[in-house]
Amino acid sequence: MRRPYRVMAVGRATTAFFAAPEEEKETQFFPRFKQMLAEWEGLGARVIASFCDDVLQVGPNRQPWAWNLIFEVDDLDVAAAMVQAVREPVDGVRLDRYLELEVRVGRPFWEREE
């Protein structure tokens, strides 16, 4: 594989997210989630595409993932740090209470990009 690496962060909200009061989401989850995305970019993750398939659904997702963010990174340690950011409590908020996340490593699809 050549650098930059492609990583795809796939995620979905947990039942705890949907059960949380709106005030908790607004004051705890969303600020920390936005902060985490900025941290990922600060680590060197560059967004190249995004896809959220919640257009025709509501409530907890029964599909494998609800949103997908595709990044380029120069080092796979960045991908590991992206996952760790979800686990780390910041100001008492651990995002893994509210969301499930997986970061996959791949490459551009050869038939269209390479």
C-alpha positions as CSV (number, residue, x, y, z in Angstrom):
1,M,0.0,0.0,0.0
2,R,1.1,3.5,-0.8
3,R,0.8,6.6,1.4
4,P,-1.4,8.3,2.0
5,Y,-3.5,5.5,3.5
6,R,-7.2,5.5,3.2
7,V,-9.2,5.0,6.4
8,M,-12.9,4.8,6.7
9,A,-14.5,5.6,10.0
10,V,-17.9,3.9,10.2
11,G,-20.2,4.6,13.1
12,R,-23.7,4.7,14.5
13,A,-25.4,5.9,17.6
14,T,-26.0,3.5,20.5
15,T,-29.3,3.0,22.3
16,A,-27.8,5.1,25.1
17,F,-27.6,8.1,22.7
18,F,-31.3,7.7,21.7
19,A,-32.3,7.3,25.4
20,A,-30.4,10.4,26.5
21,P,-32.3,13.6,27.1
22,E,-31.9,16.3,24.5
23,E,-30.1,18.5,27.0
24,E,-27.5,15.8,27.6
25,K,-26.9,15.4,23.9
26,E,-26.7,19.2,23.3
27,T,-24.4,19.9,26.3
28,Q,-22.3,16.7,26.4
29,F,-22.4,14.5,23.3
30,F,-22.4,17.0,20.4
31,P,-19.8,19.4,21.8
32,R,-17.4,16.5,22.5
33,F,-18.2,14.8,19.1
34,K,-17.4,18.0,17.2
35,Q,-14.2,18.4,19.3
36,M,-13.2,14.8,18.5
37,L,-13.6,15.4,14.8
38,A,-11.4,18.5,15.0
39,E,-8.9,16.4,17.0
40,W,-8.8,13.8,14.2
41,E,-8.0,16.6,11.7
42,G,-5.4,17.9,14.1
43,L,-3.7,14.5,14.1
44,G,-3.5,14.7,10.3
45,A,-6.6,12.9,9.1
46,R,-7.9,14.7,6.0
47,V,-11.6,14.2,5.1
48,I,-12.1,13.2,1.5
49,A,-15.7,12.0,1.5
50,S,-18.6,11.4,3.8
51,F,-21.9,9.5,3.6
52,C,-24.8,9.3,6.1
53,D,-27.6,7.0,5.2
54,D,-30.2,8.2,7.7
55,V,-32.3,10.0,5.1
56,L,-35.0,7.3,5.1
57,Q,-34.9,6.1,8.6
58,V,-35.4,7.2,12.2
59,G,-34.4,5.7,15.6
60,P,-31.6,3.2,16.3
61,N,-30.0,1.9,13.1
62,R,-30.5,-1.8,12.4
63,Q,-28.0,-1.7,9.6
64,P,-24.3,-2.2,10.2
65,W,-23.4,1.5,10.1
66,A,-25.2,4.8,9.8
67,W,-22.4,7.2,8.8
68,N,-19.1,6.8,7.0
69,L,-16.2,9.3,6.9
70,I,-13.3,8.6,4.5
71,F,-10.0,10.1,5.3
72,E,-6.4,10.1,4.0
73,V,-3.7,9.7,6.7
74,D,0.1,9.6,6.3
75,D,0.6,7.2,9.2
76,L,-1.5,4.3,10.5
77,D,-0.8,5.5,14.1
78,V,-3.3,8.3,13.2
79,A,-6.0,5.7,12.7
80,A,-5.3,4.1,16.1
81,A,-5.4,7.5,17.7
82,M,-8.8,8.2,16.1
83,V,-10.3,5.2,17.8
84,Q,-8.6,6.0,21.1
85,A,-10.2,9.4,21.1
86,V,-13.6,7.8,21.3
87,R,-12.5,5.9,24.4
88,E,-10.9,8.8,26.3
89,P,-13.0,10.7,28.8
90,V,-12.8,14.4,28.1
91,D,-14.6,16.7,30.7
92,G,-16.4,13.6,31.9
93,V,-17.7,12.5,28.5
94,R,-16.8,9.2,26.9
95,L,-18.1,9.0,23.4
96,D,-18.2,5.3,23.3
97,R,-21.2,5.6,25.6
98,Y,-23.1,7.3,22.7
99,L,-21.6,5.8,19.6
100,E,-20.0,2.7,18.1
101,L,-17.1,3.2,15.8
102,E,-14.8,1.2,13.6
103,V,-11.9,2.5,11.6
104,R,-11.1,0.4,8.5
105,V,-7.9,0.6,6.5
106,G,-8.0,0.3,2.8
107,R,-6.9,1.9,-0.5
108,P,-8.4,3.8,-3.4
109,F,-10.5,1.5,-5.6
110,W,-8.1,0.6,-8.4
111,E,-10.6,0.7,-11.2
112,R,-11.6,4.3,-10.6
113,E,-8.8,6.1,-8.8
114,E,-5.4,4.4,-9.2
